[in-house]
């Protein structure tokens, strides 16, 4: 073989090896594309399901944003009292208080006070809940109202309220 024919042979070998690699890569690409096609299809289905779920959630959010009916009760006129509501709220407040859930107890006691505005027992329970929450000034106000509301009608509430007021004022 002459010197001039050697480069041609090397070129053919190089081209042949390159063609082999191209052929191998294209065959692999075809099988990879087949695998990727299945993955792409699965991802597309998942995306469509997520979009449907997102639309459903948007609908739920829109429904929640609609004006809600107000459930706050108006204060009963002074002297008017719904004893049934007060009893139930006081009972639930006592249960929450016993579990040391003072914030929930306060809410129930506020309901009781709303049902029977100016009721000494309701004021006393509110005062206790405020005191348990560390709300000293609110507790003093409720203990004072409890003592005033009970004066002449319930000496036990008057004594409890005054004892608590002395204790809170001494702790100042």
C-alpha positions as CSV (number, residue, x, y, z in Angstrom):
1,X,0.0,0.0,0.0
2,X,1.3,3.4,-0.9
3,X,1.5,6.4,1.3
4,X,-1.3,8.1,-0.7
5,X,-3.7,5.2,-0.1
6,X,-3.3,5.0,3.6
7,X,-5.1,8.2,4.5
8,X,-8.1,7.1,2.4
9,X,-8.3,3.8,4.3
10,X,-8.1,5.5,7.6
11,X,-10.8,8.0,6.6
12,X,-13.1,5.1,5.6
13,X,-12.6,3.4,8.9
14,X,-13.2,6.6,10.7
15,X,-16.4,7.2,8.7
16,X,-17.5,3.7,9.3
17,X,-16.9,4.0,13.0
18,X,-18.7,7.3,13.0
19,X,-21.6,5.8,11.1
20,X,-21.8,2.9,13.5
21,X,-22.0,5.4,16.4
22,X,-24.7,7.4,14.6
23,X,-26.7,4.2,13.9
24,X,-26.3,3.1,17.5
25,X,-27.4,6.4,18.9
26,X,-30.3,6.7,16.6
27,X,-31.5,3.2,17.6
28,X,-31.1,4.1,21.3
29,X,-32.8,7.4,20.7
30,X,-35.8,5.6,19.2
31,X,-36.1,3.3,22.2
32,X,-35.5,6.2,24.6
33,X,-38.1,8.2,22.7
34,X,-40.5,5.4,23.2
35,X,-39.9,5.3,26.9
36,X,-40.0,9.1,27.1
37,X,-43.2,9.1,25.1
38,X,-44.9,7.0,27.8
39,X,-43.5,9.2,30.6
40,X,-44.7,12.3,28.7
41,X,-48.1,10.8,28.4
42,X,-48.3,10.0,32.1
43,X,-47.1,13.5,33.0
44,X,-49.7,15.0,30.7
45,X,-52.5,12.9,32.4
46,X,-51.2,14.0,35.8
47,X,-51.1,17.6,34.8
48,X,-54.7,17.4,33.6
49,X,-55.8,15.9,36.8
50,X,-54.0,18.6,38.8
51,X,-55.6,21.3,36.7
52,X,-59.1,19.8,37.3
53,X,-58.4,19.7,41.0
54,X,-57.1,23.3,41.0
55,X,-60.4,24.4,39.3
56,X,-62.4,22.6,41.9
57,X,-60.4,24.3,44.7
58,X,-60.9,27.7,43.1
59,X,-64.6,27.0,43.1
60,X,-64.5,26.1,46.8
61,X,-62.5,29.2,47.6
62,X,-65.0,31.3,45.8
63,X,-67.9,29.7,47.8
64,X,-66.0,30.4,51.0
65,X,-65.6,34.0,50.1
66,X,-69.3,34.5,49.8
67,X,-70.8,36.6,52.6
68,X,-71.4,34.5,55.6
69,X,-74.4,34.9,57.9
70,X,-73.4,36.5,61.2
71,X,-74.0,34.4,64.2
72,X,-73.2,37.0,66.8
73,X,-76.1,37.5,69.2
74,X,-77.2,40.9,70.1
75,X,-77.1,41.7,73.8
76,X,-80.3,41.2,75.6
77,X,-81.9,44.3,77.0
78,X,-81.1,44.9,80.6
79,X,-83.4,42.9,82.7
80,X,-84.2,40.5,79.8
81,X,-82.5,37.1,80.2
82,X,-82.5,33.8,78.2
83,X,-81.7,31.5,81.1
84,X,-81.6,28.4,78.9
85,X,-78.8,29.9,76.8
86,X,-77.0,31.2,79.9
87,X,-77.1,27.8,81.6
88,X,-75.8,26.0,78.6
89,X,-73.0,28.5,77.9
90,X,-72.1,28.5,81.6
91,X,-71.9,24.7,81.7
92,X,-69.7,24.6,78.5
93,X,-67.6,27.4,79.9
94,X,-67.1,25.5,83.1
95,X,-66.1,22.3,81.2
96,X,-63.5,24.3,79.2
97,X,-62.2,26.0,82.3
98,X,-61.8,22.7,84.0
99,X,-59.6,21.6,81.1
100,X,-57.6,24.8,81.5
101,X,-58.8,26.0,78.1
102,X,-59.4,29.5,79.5
103,X,-59.7,31.2,76.1
104,X,-62.6,28.9,75.1
105,X,-64.1,29.3,78.6
106,X,-64.0,33.0,78.2
107,X,-66.0,32.7,74.9
108,X,-68.7,30.6,76.5
109,X,-68.9,32.9,79.5
110,X,-69.2,35.9,77.1
111,X,-72.2,34.1,75.5
112,X,-73.7,33.6,78.9
113,X,-73.3,37.3,79.7
114,X,-74.8,38.3,76.4
115,X,-77.8,36.0,77.1
116,X,-78.3,37.6,80.5
117,X,-76.7,41.0,80.5
118,X,-75.8,42.2,84.0
119,X,-76.2,38.7,85.6
120,X,-73.9,38.5,88.6
121,X,-72.9,34.8,88.0
122,X,-72.1,35.6,84.3
123,X,-69.9,38.5,85.4
124,X,-68.2,36.4,88.0
125,X,-67.3,33.7,85.5
126,X,-66.1,36.2,83.0
127,X,-63.8,37.7,85.7
128,X,-62.4,34.3,86.6
129,X,-61.6,33.5,82.9
130,X,-60.0,36.9,82.4
131,X,-57.9,36.4,85.6
132,X,-56.8,33.0,84.4
133,X,-55.7,34.5,81.1
134,X,-53.7,37.1,83.0
135,X,-56.0,39.9,81.9
136,X,-56.0,41.7,85.3
137,X,-57.9,44.9,84.3
138,X,-60.7,43.1,82.6
139,X,-60.9,40.7,85.6
140,X,-61.2,43.7,88.0
141,X,-64.0,45.2,85.9
142,X,-66.0,42.0,85.8
143,X,-65.5,41.3,89.5
144,X,-66.7,44.8,90.3
145,X,-69.8,44.3,88.1
146,X,-70.4,40.9,89.7
147,X,-70.3,42.4,93.2
148,X,-72.6,45.2,92.2
149,X,-75.1,43.0,90.4
150,X,-75.2,40.5,93.3
151,X,-75.5,43.0,96.1
152,X,-78.7,42.4,98.0
153,X,-79.5,39.2,96.1
154,X,-76.6,36.8,96.3
155,X,-74.1,37.3,99.2
156,X,-71.9,34.4,98.2
157,X,-71.2,36.0,94.8
158,X,-70.6,39.4,96.5
159,X,-68.0,37.7,98.8
160,X,-66.2,35.8,96.1
161,X,-66.0,39.0,93.9
162,X,-64.8,41.2,96.7
163,X,-62.2,38.6,97.9
164,X,-60.9,38.4,94.3
165,X,-60.8,42.2,94.0
166,X,-58.7,42.4,97.2
167,X,-56.4,39.7,96.0
168,X,-55.9,41.4,92.6
169,X,-55.4,44.8,94.0
170,X,-52.9,43.5,96.6
171,X,-50.9,41.8,93.9
172,X,-50.4,45.1,92.1
